[in-house]
Amino acid sequence: MSCFDFYLPTRILFGAGKLDELARVALPGKKALIVTTNGKSVKKYGYLDRVIALLAQNGGVESVVFDKVLPNPIKSHVMEAAALCRETGCDFIVGLGGGSAIDSAKCIALMACNPGDYWDYVQGGSGLGRPVMNGALPVIAITTTAGTGTEADPWAVITHDDNQEKVGYGGDLMFPTLSIVDPELIVSVPPQLTAYQGFDAFFHASEGYIASIANPVSDMFALRSMRLIYDYLAKAVADGGNIEARSQVAMANTFAGIVESTSSCTSEHSLEHAMSGVAPTLPHGAGLIMISLAYYRHFAALVPDRMTEMARNLGVDVDALPEEERPYAFVSALESLQRACGVVDLRMSDYGIKPADFPLLTALARHAMGGLFSMDRVPLTDEAILQIFEESYR
């Protein structure tokens, strides 16, 4: 008999046009701090102005904007925005954008209510792991990408400005109160980023499926998420205006977030967080793609049943293969999807990562995100980590 906990206190509004419901849905406060990135897209495409207007229509809710979040968000911006939130009397947070904006919103909501520094509460790396005593402000997540699933989970990833630690942290207080997933907001994402983000969601699902704490609920969402991405991501990359493909990938992303709420990532994410902690211009999804084939090839022999079922789920006729080849069919299918999306030849060297950095990356992965190694069904040795990096290097 399997045992698991299922807790998802987030109300999710999913579908084309759902953003307009922001003008009518019950809101958790009267003044919002809107957290978004320092990029141009949310302003260029009118998303920020729409959110401000819709909030105003909903009982005259006021807004303050913090628009400095980086693609790999940093601690100092969390602290700056939390101070702004307190100074301006905001009583809830709106995260508008991709994972970086929504993750930042969750952490800002925490630090708007609690003293000290964000790293005082982080339970990884040099974080002090102190208990949160004063709760957090409510968060509304409005996603404009399909990659992290953060709209459906309680986790956030922030990088320490000074020591290159990129650490995931969270808990029940950091579940969004409300999440809006409107595929019409995702059509503007360019092809390359569409691929990076889609594979991030795919790996949340696949890691959650092979994780040691996987359970019937997480398995159900993980398998469906992977299949939707396998069937629709290349279509969304080829034609960003294909609303059906965008919707299916967005749904897969939200399902992958539910996997994150019920299972866990594994050490693949630890390795990549070390990479993009050292190379902050490296998109997280791109880093995961770079190491994925070697990573899953390594685990094919260690968790053959799970790997075989993932291949079967993607439509591979595994029963026609010799038994010893079946787990590796997932790796072949993954490579085919990467090729179809134009990302199979990504290079670490393009982001300044060198083979001489691999021992440092290994140490950072253990230090900053060591907890995820315990989610591997079979322990990953340092020698295996170095081999994964070496096999992935271009």
C-alpha positions as CSV (number, residue, x, y, z in Angstrom):
1,M,0.0,0.0,0.0
2,S,1.5,3.4,-1.0
3,C,1.5,6.3,1.4
4,F,1.6,10.0,0.4
5,D,0.4,13.5,1.4
6,F,-1.5,15.6,-1.1
7,Y,-1.9,19.3,-0.3
8,L,-2.5,21.9,-3.0
9,P,-4.1,25.0,-1.5
10,T,-3.8,27.0,-4.8
11,R,-6.8,27.9,-6.8
12,I,-5.8,27.5,-10.5
13,L,-7.6,29.4,-13.3
14,F,-6.5,27.7,-16.5
15,G,-7.3,28.6,-20.1
16,A,-7.2,31.1,-22.9
17,G,-8.7,34.4,-21.7
18,K,-8.5,33.6,-18.0
19,L,-6.5,36.7,-17.2
20,D,-9.7,38.7,-17.5
21,E,-11.0,37.0,-14.4
22,L,-8.5,39.0,-12.4
23,A,-11.1,41.8,-12.5
24,R,-13.8,39.6,-10.8
25,V,-12.2,36.9,-8.7
26,A,-11.9,37.4,-4.9
27,L,-8.5,39.0,-4.1
28,P,-6.6,38.6,-0.8
29,G,-5.9,42.3,-0.3
30,K,-6.4,45.9,-1.3
31,K,-2.9,46.9,-2.5
32,A,-0.6,44.7,-4.6
33,L,3.1,44.7,-5.1
34,I,3.5,43.5,-8.7
35,V,6.8,41.7,-9.1
36,T,8.1,41.3,-12.6
37,T,11.4,41.0,-14.5
38,N,13.8,43.7,-15.8
39,G,13.0,42.4,-19.4
40,K,10.8,44.1,-21.9
41,S,8.1,41.6,-22.7
42,V,5.6,42.2,-20.0
43,K,5.5,45.8,-20.9
44,K,6.0,45.5,-24.7
45,Y,3.0,43.1,-25.0
46,G,0.8,45.1,-22.5
47,Y,0.6,42.4,-19.9
48,L,1.7,44.7,-17.0
49,D,-0.7,47.4,-18.0
50,R,-3.5,44.9,-18.2
51,V,-2.8,43.5,-14.8
52,I,-2.8,47.0,-13.2
53,A,-6.0,47.8,-14.9
54,L,-7.7,44.6,-14.0
55,L,-6.7,44.9,-10.4
56,A,-8.1,48.5,-10.4
57,Q,-11.4,47.2,-11.8
58,N,-11.6,44.7,-8.9
59,G,-12.7,47.0,-6.1
60,G,-10.2,49.7,-6.8
61,V,-7.1,47.6,-5.9
62,E,-3.9,49.7,-6.0
63,S,-0.6,48.6,-7.4
64,V,3.1,49.2,-6.9
65,V,5.6,47.8,-9.4
66,F,8.9,46.2,-8.7
67,D,10.5,45.4,-12.1
68,K,14.1,44.4,-11.4
69,V,14.0,40.6,-11.3
70,L,16.8,38.9,-13.2
71,P,16.5,35.7,-15.2
72,N,18.3,34.0,-12.4
73,P,16.9,36.0,-9.5
74,I,19.1,37.2,-6.7
75,K,18.7,37.6,-2.9
76,S,19.4,41.4,-2.9
77,H,16.4,42.0,-5.1
78,V,14.2,39.9,-2.8
79,M,15.3,42.1,0.1
80,E,14.9,45.3,-1.8
81,A,11.4,44.4,-2.9
82,A,10.3,43.3,0.5
83,A,11.4,46.7,1.9
84,L,9.4,48.4,-0.8
85,C,6.4,46.2,0.0
86,R,6.5,47.3,3.7
87,E,7.1,51.0,2.9
88,T,4.2,51.3,0.5
89,G,1.7,49.2,2.6
90,C,1.1,46.4,0.1
91,D,-0.8,43.5,1.6
92,F,-0.4,41.0,-1.2
93,I,2.0,40.1,-4.0
94,V,1.4,39.5,-7.7
95,G,4.2,37.6,-9.5
96,L,3.9,38.4,-13.2
97,G,6.1,36.6,-15.6
98,G,8.1,33.3,-15.7
99,G,9.6,31.3,-12.9
100,S,12.0,34.0,-11.9
101,A,9.3,36.6,-11.2
102,I,6.9,34.2,-9.4
103,D,9.7,32.6,-7.4
104,S,10.8,36.1,-6.4
105,A,7.3,37.0,-5.5
106,K,7.0,34.0,-3.1
107,C,10.3,35.0,-1.3
108,I,9.3,38.7,-1.2
109,A,6.0,37.7,0.4
110,L,8.0,35.8,3.1
111,M,10.4,38.6,3.8
112,A,7.7,41.3,3.9
113,C,6.5,39.6,7.1
114,N,9.7,38.4,8.7
115,P,12.9,40.1,10.1
116,G,16.5,39.6,9.0
117,D,17.8,38.4,5.7
118,Y,16.2,35.9,3.3
119,W,19.3,33.6,3.7
120,D,18.5,33.3,7.4
121,Y,15.6,31.0,6.5
122,V,17.1,29.1,3.6
123,Q,17.7,25.4,4.4
124,G,20.6,24.7,2.1
125,G,24.1,25.9,1.4
126,S,25.2,28.6,3.8
127,G,21.5,29.3,4.8
128,L,20.9,29.3,8.5
129,G,17.6,27.3,8.3
130,R,15.8,29.4,10.9
131,P,12.1,28.8,11.4
132,V,9.6,31.3,9.8
133,M,7.6,32.8,12.7
134,N,5.4,35.4,11.0
135,G,3.9,33.8,8.0
136,A,3.9,35.3,4.5
137,L,1.7,37.6,2.4
138,P,-0.7,36.0,-0.1
139,V,0.7,35.6,-3.6
140,I,-1.1,35.6,-6.9
141,A,0.9,34.0,-9.7
142,I,0.3,35.0,-13.3
143,T,2.6,33.0,-15.6
144,T,3.7,34.2,-19.0
145,T,5.9,31.2,-19.7
146,A,5.5,27.4,-19.5
147,G,8.6,26.0,-17.7
148,T,8.9,26.0,-14.0
149,G,5.4,24.9,-12.8
150,T,6.0,27.3,-9.9
151,E,2.3,28.4,-10.1
152,A,1.4,25.0,-8.6
153,D,4.1,24.4,-6.1
154,P,5.5,26.0,-2.9
155,W,9.2,26.2,-4.0
156,A,11.4,29.1,-5.2
157,V,15.0,29.2,-6.4
158,I,17.1,32.2,-5.6
159,T,20.9,32.9,-6.0
160,H,23.0,34.4,-3.3
161,D,24.7,37.5,-4.8
162,D,28.1,36.9,-3.2
163,N,28.8,33.1,-3.1
164,Q,27.2,31.7,-6.2
165,E,24.8,29.5,-4.2
166,K,21.6,28.8,-6.2
167,V,19.3,27.2,-3.7
168,G,15.7,26.0,-3.8
169,Y,13.6,26.7,-0.7
170,G,10.0,26.7,0.3
171,G,7.2,25.3,2.3
172,D,3.4,25.5,2.7
173,L,3.4,29.2,3.3
174,M,4.8,29.8,-0.2
175,F,2.0,28.2,-2.2
176,P,0.3,30.8,-4.3
177,T,-3.2,31.6,-3.2
178,L,-4.3,32.0,-6.8
179,S,-2.6,31.1,-10.1
180,I,-3.7,32.2,-13.5
181,V,-2.4,30.2,-16.5
182,D,-3.6,31.9,-19.7
183,P,-1.9,30.4,-22.8
184,E,-2.6,33.7,-24.6
185,L,0.1,35.3,-22.5
186,I,2.6,32.6,-23.6
187,V,2.4,33.0,-27.4
188,S,5.0,35.8,-27.3
189,V,7.8,33.6,-25.9
190,P,10.4,33.1,-28.7
191,P,11.2,29.6,-30.0
192,Q,14.4,29.0,-28.2
193,L,13.1,30.0,-24.8
194,T,9.9,28.0,-25.5
195,A,12.1,25.0,-25.9
196,Y,14.2,25.7,-22.8
197,Q,11.2,26.3,-20.6
198,G,9.4,23.2,-22.0
199,F,12.3,21.0,-21.2
200,D,12.5,22.4,-17.7
201,A,8.9,21.3,-17.1
202,F,9.7,17.9,-18.7
203,F,12.5,17.3,-16.3
204,H,10.4,18.3,-13.3
205,A,8.1,15.6,-14.4
206,S,10.7,13.0,-15.3
207,E,12.8,13.6,-12.1
208,G,9.6,13.4,-10.1
209,Y,8.8,10.1,-11.6
210,I,12.2,8.5,-10.8
211,A,12.5,10.2,-7.4
212,S,12.6,8.0,-4.3
213,I,9.4,9.6,-3.0
214,A,7.3,9.3,-6.1
215,N,3.8,8.1,-5.4
216,P,0.6,7.3,-7.3
217,V,-0.5,11.0,-7.4
218,S,2.8,12.3,-8.6
219,D,3.2,9.5,-11.1
220,M,-0.2,10.2,-12.7
221,F,0.7,13.9,-13.2
222,A,4.3,13.2,-14.2
223,L,3.4,10.7,-17.0
224,R,0.7,13.0,-18.4
225,S,3.0,16.0,-18.3
226,M,5.8,14.2,-20.1
227,R,3.5,12.9,-22.8
228,L,1.9,16.3,-23.5
229,I,5.4,17.9,-23.8
230,Y,6.6,15.1,-26.1
231,D,3.6,15.5,-28.3
232,Y,3.3,19.3,-28.4
233,L,6.5,21.1,-27.5
234,A,8.1,20.9,-30.9
235,K,4.8,22.2,-32.4
236,A,4.9,25.2,-30.0
237,V,8.6,25.9,-30.9
238,A,7.8,25.7,-34.6
239,D,4.7,27.9,-34.4
240,G,4.4,30.1,-31.4
241,G,0.9,31.2,-32.4
242,N,-0.4,27.6,-32.2
243,I,-2.7,28.2,-29.3
244,E,-3.5,24.5,-29.0
245,A,0.1,23.5,-28.7
246,R,0.7,26.4,-26.3
247,S,-2.2,25.3,-24.2
248,Q,-1.1,21.7,-24.0
249,V,2.5,22.7,-23.0
250,A,1.1,25.1,-20.4
251,M,-1.1,22.3,-19.0
252,A,1.9,20.0,-18.9
253,N,3.9,22.7,-17.1
254,T,1.1,23.1,-14.4
255,F,1.0,19.3,-14.0
256,A,4.7,19.3,-13.6
257,G,4.3,21.9,-10.8
258,I,1.9,19.5,-9.1
259,V,4.5,16.8,-9.4
260,E,6.9,19.2,-7.6
261,S,4.3,19.5,-4.8
262,T,3.8,15.8,-4.4
263,S,7.2,14.3,-5.3
264,S,10.6,16.0,-5.9
265,C,13.3,16.9,-8.3
266,T,16.4,14.7,-8.1
267,S,20.1,15.5,-8.4
268,E,19.8,16.6,-12.0
269,H,18.6,19.9,-10.7
270,S,21.4,20.1,-8.2
271,L,23.9,19.8,-11.0
272,E,22.3,22.4,-13.1
273,H,21.8,24.9,-10.3
274,A,25.6,24.7,-9.7
275,M,26.1,25.4,-13.5
276,S,23.8,28.5,-13.6
277,G,25.0,29.7,-10.2
278,V,28.5,29.9,-11.7
279,A,27.3,31.1,-15.1
280,P,24.3,33.3,-14.4
281,T,23.5,34.0,-18.0
282,L,22.9,30.3,-18.6
283,P,19.1,29.7,-18.8
284,H,18.1,27.0,-16.4
285,G,16.3,24.9,-19.0
286,A,19.3,25.1,-21.3
287,G,21.6,23.8,-18.6
288,L,19.3,20.9,-17.9
289,I,19.2,20.0,-21.6
290,M,23.0,20.0,-21.7
291,I,23.4,17.4,-19.0
292,S,20.2,15.4,-19.5
293,L,21.2,12.7,-21.9
294,A,24.3,11.7,-19.9
295,Y,22.3,12.0,-16.6
296,Y,19.5,9.7,-17.8
297,R,21.9,7.3,-19.5
298,H,23.6,6.9,-16.1
299,F,20.3,6.2,-14.3
300,A,19.0,3.8,-17.0
301,A,20.9,0.9,-15.6
302,L,20.0,1.9,-12.0
303,V,16.3,2.4,-12.2
304,P,15.4,0.3,-15.3
305,D,11.7,-0.2,-14.5
306,R,11.0,3.5,-14.1
307,M,13.0,4.4,-17.2
308,T,11.3,1.7,-19.3
309,E,7.8,3.0,-18.2
310,M,8.8,6.6,-19.2
311,A,9.8,5.3,-22.6
312,R,6.5,3.4,-22.9
313,N,4.6,6.5,-21.9
314,L,6.2,8.4,-24.7
315,G,4.9,5.9,-27.2
316,V,8.0,3.7,-27.6
317,D,7.2,0.1,-28.3
318,V,9.6,-1.1,-25.6
319,D,8.2,-4.7,-25.6
320,A,9.7,-5.1,-29.1
321,L,13.2,-4.3,-27.7
322,P,15.6,-6.6,-25.9
323,E,15.1,-6.2,-22.2
324,E,18.5,-4.7,-21.6
325,E,17.8,-1.9,-24.1
326,R,14.4,-0.9,-22.9
327,P,15.5,1.6,-20.2
328,Y,17.8,3.4,-22.7
329,A,14.8,3.9,-25.1
330,F,13.8,6.8,-22.9
331,V,17.2,8.5,-23.6
332,S,16.8,8.0,-27.3
333,A,13.3,9.5,-27.2
334,L,14.5,12.4,-25.2
335,E,17.3,13.0,-27.7
336,S,14.8,12.9,-30.6
337,L,12.6,15.5,-28.9
338,Q,15.6,17.8,-28.3
339,R,16.6,17.4,-32.0
340,A,13.0,18.3,-33.1
341,C,13.2,21.4,-30.9
342,G,16.6,22.4,-32.2
343,V,18.4,22.2,-28.8
344,V,20.4,19.0,-29.0
345,D,23.7,20.7,-29.6
346,L,23.8,23.3,-26.8
347,R,27.3,24.0,-25.5
348,M,28.5,24.7,-22.0
349,S,31.5,26.5,-23.4
350,D,29.3,29.2,-24.9
351,Y,28.5,30.2,-21.3
352,G,32.1,30.2,-20.1
353,I,32.0,26.8,-18.4
354,K,35.3,24.9,-18.7
355,P,36.2,21.3,-17.8
356,A,38.5,22.7,-15.1
357,D,35.2,23.9,-13.4
358,F,33.8,20.5,-13.0
359,P,35.2,19.8,-9.5
360,L,33.9,23.2,-8.4
361,L,30.4,22.5,-9.9
362,T,30.4,19.1,-8.2
363,A,31.2,20.7,-4.8
364,L,28.6,23.4,-5.3
365,A,25.9,20.9,-6.2
366,R,26.6,19.0,-3.0
367,H,26.7,22.1,-0.9
368,A,23.9,24.3,-2.2
369,M,21.3,21.6,-3.2
370,G,22.6,18.6,-1.4
371,G,19.1,17.6,-0.2
372,L,18.0,16.5,-3.7
373,F,20.7,13.8,-3.8
374,S,18.7,12.0,-1.2
375,M,15.8,11.8,-3.7
376,D,17.9,9.6,-6.0
377,R,16.9,6.0,-5.8
378,V,20.5,5.0,-6.1
379,P,23.2,7.4,-4.7
380,L,25.1,9.5,-7.3
381,T,28.8,9.5,-6.5
382,D,31.2,12.4,-7.2
383,E,32.9,10.3,-9.8
384,A,29.6,9.8,-11.6
385,I,28.8,13.5,-11.4
386,L,32.2,14.3,-13.0
387,Q,31.5,11.7,-15.7
388,I,28.1,13.3,-16.5
389,F,29.7,16.7,-16.9
390,E,32.5,15.3,-19.0
391,E,30.1,13.4,-21.3
392,S,27.9,16.5,-21.7
393,Y,30.7,19.0,-22.4
394,R,30.9,20.8,-25.7
